Amino acid sequence: MEDGADFLDALYTDVAQSLEWKETKALKKRVSSLELQDPVSDDDLAQDIFKKLEKEGHFGRGNLQYLTDLLTDLGRADLGEKVQAAELEPEPENKSISEQKEDTTVLRRHFRAVAQEVSPLDWKRFARHLGLSEGQIQHIGMRQKNNSYEGVIESLYVWENQLGSSATYRALRAALNTAGMENVADSIWA
């Protein structure tokens, strides 16, 4: 079973990366009226805001209605439904927790190798081949100040989060191959 904090972190990241810049700005404005111990600042990203609200008890595992309501008020009922569906989603039963963590750890070891090999000019194209949306890529680029290495790393984490147990070596290698980066795949898995 996924730890509650891991579940929420993954959910917050996924939702935050689906928000456009103007929606994140509207979220900040909406939440700034709340009297939080750690007030929302202009530098906060959406997932930072979600964590602050969770910390102060506005929502959490088993109680995500306020998050759903916030997203719906922002005109993103689709994300509100995604939050509700994620909370109701059954957990994978085919692998033990230790097996899942081991697979994830081994796959993540290759993320840095991939990031070192992907050309700074190609990281956004690679992210598209991972299936990330333009909004997600733009959000990563802004957050990473267009640092291509960190952009690739974050793109891979988003990809892994979106695919869940389908994020495998094969899937990663296929994304590299379809992006025309067979040389990167070959150098890593040679």
Backbone hydrogen bonds, N-H to C=O, Kabsch-Sander energy under -0.5 kcal/mol:
donor,donor_aa,acceptor,acceptor_aa,energy
7,F,3,D,-2.8
8,L,4,G,-2.4
9,D,5,A,-2.8
10,A,6,D,-2.5
11,L,7,F,-2.3
12,Y,8,L,-3.3
13,T,9,D,-2.4
14,D,10,A,-2.4
15,V,11,L,-2.7
16,A,12,Y,-2.9
17,Q,13,T,-2.3
18,S,14,D,-0.7
18,S,15,V,-1.0
19,L,15,V,-0.8
19,L,16,A,-0.8
24,T,20,E,-2.1
25,K,21,W,-2.3
26,A,22,K,-2.1
27,L,23,E,-2.2
28,K,24,T,-2.3
29,K,25,K,-2.2
30,R,26,A,-2.5
31,V,27,L,-2.6
32,S,28,K,-2.0
33,S,30,R,-0.6
34,L,31,V,-2.0
36,L,34,L,-1.4
44,D,41,S,-1.2
49,I,45,L,-2.0
50,F,46,A,-2.4
51,K,47,Q,-2.0
52,K,48,D,-2.2
53,L,49,I,-2.4
54,E,50,F,-2.3
55,K,51,K,-2.8
56,E,52,K,-1.5
57,G,54,E,-2.1
58,H,53,L,-2.7
59,F,53,L,-0.6
60,G,63,N,-1.6
63,N,60,G,-2.8
68,T,64,L,-2.3
69,D,65,Q,-2.8
70,L,66,Y,-2.6
71,L,67,L,-2.4
72,T,68,T,-2.3
73,D,69,D,-2.6
74,L,70,L,-1.4
75,G,72,T,-1.7
76,R,71,L,-2.8
79,L,76,R,-0.7
80,G,76,R,-1.8
81,E,77,A,-2.6
82,K,78,D,-1.6
83,V,79,L,-2.4
84,Q,80,G,-2.1
85,A,81,E,-2.7
86,A,82,K,-2.5
87,E,83,V,-1.9
88,L,84,Q,-1.3
89,E,85,A,-1.2
100,Q,96,S,-2.4
101,K,97,I,-2.7
102,E,98,S,-2.2
103,D,99,E,-2.5
104,T,100,Q,-2.3
105,T,101,K,-2.6
106,V,102,E,-2.4
107,L,103,D,-2.4
108,R,104,T,-2.7
109,R,105,T,-1.3
110,H,106,V,-0.6
110,H,107,L,-1.4
111,F,108,R,-1.0
112,R,108,R,-0.7
113,A,109,R,-0.6
114,V,110,H,-2.6
115,A,111,F,-2.7
116,Q,112,R,-2.1
117,E,113,A,-1.3
118,V,114,V,-2.3
122,D,119,S,-1.8
123,W,119,S,-0.8
126,F,122,D,-2.6
127,A,123,W,-2.3
128,R,124,K,-2.0
129,H,125,R,-1.7
130,L,126,F,-1.2
131,G,128,R,-1.2
132,L,127,A,-2.1
137,I,133,S,-2.5
138,Q,134,E,-2.8
139,H,135,G,-2.4
140,I,136,Q,-2.5
141,G,137,I,-2.7
142,M,138,Q,-2.4
143,R,139,H,-2.4
144,Q,140,I,-2.9
145,K,142,M,-0.8
146,N,141,G,-2.4
147,N,144,Q,-2.0
148,S,146,N,-0.9
151,G,147,N,-2.6
152,V,148,S,-2.4
153,I,149,Y,-2.2
154,E,150,E,-2.8
155,S,151,G,-2.2
156,L,152,V,-2.5
157,Y,153,I,-1.9
158,V,154,E,-2.5
159,W,155,S,-2.8
160,E,156,L,-2.6
161,N,157,Y,-2.4
162,Q,158,V,-2.6
163,L,159,W,-2.5
164,G,160,E,-2.1
166,S,163,L,-1.9
167,A,164,G,-1.8
168,T,166,S,-1.3
172,L,168,T,-2.4
173,R,169,Y,-3.2
174,A,170,R,-2.7
175,A,171,A,-2.1
176,L,172,L,-2.2
177,N,173,R,-2.7
178,T,174,A,-2.8
179,A,175,A,-1.5
180,G,177,N,-1.7
181,M,176,L,-3.1
184,V,181,M,-0.8
185,A,181,M,-1.9
186,D,182,E,-3.2
187,S,183,N,-2.1
188,I,184,V,-1.6
189,W,185,A,-2.6
